[in-house]
Amino acid sequence: MTGEPALRVRGIRKNFGDHVALDGVDLDVADGEVVTVIGPSGSGKSTLIRCVHQLETIDSGAIYLDDELLGHERHRGALRPLGTRRVAAQRSRMSMVFQQFHLIPHFTVLRNITEAPVRVHGRPRQEAEAEARELLERVGLADRADHYPRQLSGGQQQRVAIARAVAARPRVMLFDEPTSALDPELVDEVLAVMRQLAAEGMTMVVVTHEIAFAREVADRCVFMEAGRIVESGRPDDMFTNPRTTRLRSFLARHRDSLATPQEHVS
Amino acid sequence: MAGPLSLTERPTGPKTDDVALSRRRVRPWRVVAGTVLAVVAVLLVHFLVTNPRLEWDVVGEYLFDPSVLSGLGTTVWLAVAATVIGSVLGALLAAAQMSQFPPVRWAATLYIGVFRGIPPLVQLIFWFNLAYLVPRISLGIPFGPEFASWDANEVITPVTAAVIGLSLVESAYLAEIIRGGLLGVEQGQRDAARAMGFTPGQTFFRVVLPQAMRVIIPPGGSQFISVLKGTALVSVIAMADLLHSVQVVYNRTYEIVPMLIVACLWYLAVVTLFTIGQRWLERHFSRGHTTGGLTRRPKKTSHGVSV
C-alpha cells in the first residue's frame, strides 16, 4: 500500500437534471487497498463507482487510473472526450460487480467468465476456459460451468459475476452493493468470496450496506452523504469514534448490524 | 404422546374425504359447443366434396403447373427479399430513433410515419410510375459532377418497383418491432457488457441483439407472413407472382374458383412452413431464459473432464 495510488478521483461532480448526485468527491485508492463506501440511499455511493467505471459521464473533475486520465485526452492543448473504443479499452482495465449480477442470460456460466478475456483481452479460448474453471472452483461452483445463469440462485449468480470480474485481471475491482439483492441466507457466501479476494491483495472499492463487512474487510472506510464524502479513515477509528454527527446518527441507525460484527464471519 | 404438530403425521379425528375419488362434473356448455362444431365441420366437408363448382380435378391439374410454381417462387423470394432488406433498414431506423442526436430521430420518425401511413398498394403503383417523376436516375455528387446515370424507365421494372415498395413498407413496420425488442433488454445488460470492456458494436451484437431477438421474433414472424400475403398486391403492376400466375390461367379458362383454390393452398402451405421455422427460431433464442432443466448437453473439455 505504498507508492502512487492506483486510482485517483479528483473533485468530481455529477448532476442528473436538477439533482446533484456527486458534489465534489476526492478519493485515492492505493495499490492493493480495500476501500469500502457506506452511506444512506441516494448519497451518491453507486454513482461514484459508476462514474469511475465510465458508465456515467462526469460533469467536472477528473479520474485517473495509474496516472492515466479516464474518458478524455489532450488534443491541441485542450481536453476532448475519447472515442468509444478507447473508453472501452480503459474500462477493460477495471471490473465491476453489480447489485443485480447482470450475467448475460444466453451465455453459459463458463462463457460469461471467458467472454471478456477472449473477446476483449484476446486470450486463447482454451487458456481462458482453464482459468475460468479454476475461478469457478475457487468460488465453489465448479459443477455449474455449463448451466445458464437463470438456473442458479442469486448467491451463486453473484459468485459467478465475481469470477467474471476477476477473470479480466482487473487493476481495480468495483463492487456496487453486491449483496443488496440477495436473500439474507445467501449473503455470507458472497461476502466470503470477497473477503478472500481482499486477503489476496486485490485493489477493491466496495459500495455496501453491510456495515459489519465494511468495517471488517476495509483498509479504509468512506462515509458519503448528499454527494460528498463526509468522513473517511481507518474503519476501527471511524466506527468507534465517529467525528461527525451525521456518521454518528447513520451508525446509530445500523447499530443492530454492528453490535454483532462476528455474525457474518463464516 | 402429544408432541408438536407434525405436517407429515396423518391427522386423526373424524373420517376424512379424498378428492381423488370425485367423479367428473358434467359441463353442459361443452356438450353444446362440441355439437355445434361437429355439425359445422360436417357441413363444411359436405360442401367441399359435393359442390361441383369447386372443380377439384382442375385444382389437381394446375396445383403443380410450372407457371403456378414459378409464380409461387416469385412470391416467396419477393417476401424474403422484402424482409431481409426491410430488416436491415429497419434496424438502422430503430437505431436512428434511439439516437442522442434529435434531427436523426426526427428523420426516422418521419420516414416511419410516411411508409406506414400510405397503403402499400398505392406505394407500389407510385414506385412503378417513378419514371414519370424522375426520368433519369444518376449517381454523383449532389449539385456536382455525375458519375453514371440510367433511364428510370429501364431501371424501374415491375421487379424493382415491387422490391423497393415492399421493402420500404416492411422497413417501417420492422423498425418499430426491432425498437420494441431493443427497449425490452434491461439497461443492466448494456452496463454489464460495457463494464466488461465491450465496444458498442460488441455490446450490441453479442449481448443486446440476441436478447432482443426473443421479443422481435414473434411479431417479426407475423410481419413476414403479412408481407408474404402482401406480395399479392404486386399482381397489379403485372409482376408474375402466385396470384398473377393463377389469374393468367383463369382469364383464359374462366376456371376462377379452382384456380383461386390453387393459390390459397399454396399460400397456406408456405405460411405453415414458415410458422414451423419461426417456432424453431423462438426456441433457439429463448435458450438460457428458462429456469427448467434446459442445460447444454454435457461437453467433453480439453481436460477430459465431463461436466
HADDOCK unambig.tbl for C-alpha pairs under 7 A between the chains (distance, minus, plus):
assign (segid A and resid 55 and name CA) (segid B and resid 191 and name CA) 6.71 0.50 0.50
assign (segid A and resid 84 and name CA) (segid B and resid 199 and name CA) 6.76 0.50 0.50
assign (segid A and resid 85 and name CA) (segid B and resid 199 and name CA) 5.65 0.50 0.50
assign (segid A and resid 88 and name CA) (segid B and resid 194 and name CA) 6.83 0.50 0.50
assign (segid A and resid 88 and name CA) (segid B and resid 197 and name CA) 4.63 0.50 0.50
assign (segid A and resid 88 and name CA) (segid B and resid 198 and name CA) 5.91 0.50 0.50
assign (segid A and resid 88 and name CA) (segid B and resid 199 and name CA) 5.49 0.50 0.50
assign (segid A and resid 89 and name CA) (segid B and resid 197 and name CA) 5.94 0.50 0.50
assign (segid A and resid 91 and name CA) (segid B and resid 195 and name CA) 6.11 0.50 0.50
assign (segid A and resid 91 and name CA) (segid B and resid 196 and name CA) 6.99 0.50 0.50
assign (segid A and resid 91 and name CA) (segid B and resid 197 and name CA) 5.05 0.50 0.50
assign (segid A and resid 92 and name CA) (segid B and resid 196 and name CA) 5.78 0.50 0.50
assign (segid A and resid 92 and name CA) (segid B and resid 197 and name CA) 4.09 0.50 0.50
assign (segid A and resid 95 and name CA) (segid B and resid 195 and name CA) 6.43 0.50 0.50
assign (segid A and resid 95 and name CA) (segid B and resid 196 and name CA) 6.66 0.50 0.50
assign (segid A and resid 96 and name CA) (segid B and resid 195 and name CA) 6.25 0.50 0.50
assign (segid A and resid 102 and name CA) (segid B and resid 188 and name CA) 5.99 0.50 0.50
assign (segid A and resid 102 and name CA) (segid B and resid 189 and name CA) 5.81 0.50 0.50
assign (segid A and resid 102 and name CA) (segid B and resid 192 and name CA) 5.97 0.50 0.50
assign (segid A and resid 104 and name CA) (segid B and resid 189 and name CA) 6.87 0.50 0.50
assign (segid A and resid 104 and name CA) (segid B and resid 207 and name CA) 6.90 0.50 0.50
assign (segid A and resid 105 and name CA) (segid B and resid 288 and name CA) 5.41 0.50 0.50
assign (segid A and resid 105 and name CA) (segid B and resid 289 and name CA) 6.42 0.50 0.50
assign (segid A and resid 106 and name CA) (segid B and resid 287 and name CA) 5.92 0.50 0.50
assign (segid A and resid 106 and name CA) (segid B and resid 288 and name CA) 4.70 0.50 0.50
assign (segid A and resid 106 and name CA) (segid B and resid 289 and name CA) 6.99 0.50 0.50
assign (segid A and resid 116 and name CA) (segid B and resid 196 and name CA) 5.83 0.50 0.50
assign (segid A and resid 120 and name CA) (segid B and resid 197 and name CA) 6.38 0.50 0.50
assign (segid A and resid 120 and name CA) (segid B and resid 198 and name CA) 6.49 0.50 0.50
assign (segid A and resid 143 and name CA) (segid B and resid 307 and name CA) 6.46 0.50 0.50
assign (segid A and resid 146 and name CA) (segid B and resid 295 and name CA) 6.85 0.50 0.50
assign (segid A and resid 146 and name CA) (segid B and resid 296 and name CA) 6.37 0.50 0.50
assign (segid A and resid 147 and name CA) (segid B and resid 295 and name CA) 5.57 0.50 0.50
assign (segid A and resid 148 and name CA) (segid B and resid 288 and name CA) 5.26 0.50 0.50
assign (segid A and resid 148 and name CA) (segid B and resid 295 and name CA) 6.82 0.50 0.50
assign (segid A and resid 150 and name CA) (segid B and resid 288 and name CA) 6.64 0.50 0.50
assign (segid A and resid 150 and name CA) (segid B and resid 289 and name CA) 6.62 0.50 0.50
assign (segid A and resid 150 and name CA) (segid B and resid 290 and name CA) 6.77 0.50 0.50
assign (segid A and resid 150 and name CA) (segid B and resid 291 and name CA) 5.42 0.50 0.50
assign (segid A and resid 151 and name CA) (segid B and resid 291 and name CA) 4.86 0.50 0.50
